Amino acid sequence: MLVGATLVRLQFGLAAYIFCIGAVAFVATNLLQRYDGSNITIRRLRRIMIVSDLLLLLTGLLMIANSSNFFQMPYLSYLRYVKNNWVIVLLVAASMLVYSTWRIEQELGEEAKKR
């Protein structure tokens, strides 16, 4: 994903597709991880992580739409709603992912201490 995001800024044509491949692989590995415990906080954090995964997929779609008018929108609407907005979605997704990963690690550590 990092390579794809970097190549988009360097105007490489296939960069959005490279990002999408990385995002799909990352989301797939995140969805394969499960938590079957009873800790409500960890369950909430897992839901936040799933939302951030969906935002990563949306980022890839917006990157593709940014490189070509994928949605066939009028030019002014395209500039308002699509042009480079993938950066904001990526920032929100990354922030949510970092927070939830950090907090899940803390909660699992506390859970292990209680045993």
C-alpha positions in Angstrom: 0.0 0.0 0.0 2.8 2.4 0.8 4.4 1.8 -2.6 1.1 2.5 -4.3 0.5 5.6 -2.4 4.0 6.9 -3.1 3.8 6.2 -6.8 0.5 8.0 -7.0 2.2 11.2 -5.9 4.9 10.5 -8.6 2.3 10.3 -11.3 2.8 6.6 -12.1 -0.2 5.3 -14.0 -0.6 1.9 -12.3 0.0 3.2 -8.8 -3.7 3.1 -7.8 -4.0 -0.5 -8.8 -0.9 -1.4 -6.9 -2.4 0.3 -3.8 -5.7 -1.6 -4.3 -3.9 -4.9 -4.5 -2.1 -4.1 -1.2 -5.2 -2.9 0.4 -7.2 -6.0 -0.5 -4.4 -8.2 0.8 -4.2 -6.2 4.0 -8.0 -6.2 4.6 -8.1 -10.0 3.9 -5.5 -10.7 6.6 -7.2 -8.4 9.0 -10.6 -10.1 8.5 -9.0 -13.5 9.0 -8.0 -12.5 12.5 -10.7 -13.2 15.1 -11.3 -12.5 18.7 -13.7 -14.9 20.5 -13.2 -13.6 24.0 -15.8 -11.7 26.1 -13.9 -8.3 26.4 -16.3 -5.7 25.1 -13.5 -3.1 24.6 -11.7 -5.5 22.2 -14.8 -6.3 20.3 -15.5 -2.5 19.9 -11.9 -2.0 18.7 -12.2 -4.8 16.2 -15.3 -3.1 14.8 -13.3 0.2 14.5 -10.6 -1.8 12.7 -13.1 -3.2 10.2 -14.4 0.3 9.5 -10.8 1.4 8.8 -10.4 -1.6 6.5 -13.4 -0.5 4.5 -12.0 3.1 4.4 -8.8 1.6 2.9 -10.8 0.0 0.2 -12.6 3.3 -0.4 -9.3 5.0 -0.7 -8.3 2.6 -3.4 -11.5 3.3 -5.3 -11.0 7.0 -5.0 -7.4 6.7 -6.2 -8.6 4.9 -9.3 -11.3 7.6 -9.8 -8.6 10.3 -9.3 -6.4 8.9 -12.1 -9.4 8.8 -14.5 -12.9 10.0 -14.4 -14.1 6.6 -13.2 -17.5 7.8 -12.1 -18.1 9.7 -15.4 -18.9 12.9 -13.4 -19.1 16.4 -14.7 -15.7 18.1 -14.4 -16.7 20.6 -11.6 -18.3 17.8 -9.5 -15.3 15.7 -10.1 -13.0 18.4 -8.8 -15.2 19.0 -5.7 -15.9 15.4 -4.7 -13.1 13.2 -6.0 -9.9 15.0 -6.9 -7.3 14.1 -4.3 -9.8 13.3 -1.6 -8.3 9.9 -1.3 -5.6 11.5 0.9 -8.1 12.5 3.5 -9.8 9.1 3.6 -6.4 7.4 3.8 -5.4 9.6 6.8 -8.7 8.8 8.6 -8.3 5.1 7.9 -4.6 5.0 9.0 -5.4 7.0 12.2 -8.2 4.6 13.1 -6.1 1.6 12.4 -3.1 2.8 14.5 -5.4 3.6 17.4 -7.3 0.4 17.4 -4.1 -1.7 17.0 -2.4 0.0 19.8 -5.4 -0.3 22.1 -6.1 -3.9 21.3 -2.5 -4.7 22.2 -2.9 -2.9 25.6 -6.2 -4.7 26.3 -4.7 -8.1 25.5 -1.8 -7.4 27.7 -4.1 -6.5 30.6 -6.2 -9.6 29.9 -3.1 -11.7 30.1 -2.0 -10.2 33.4 -5.4 -11.1 35.0 -4.9 -14.8 34.2 
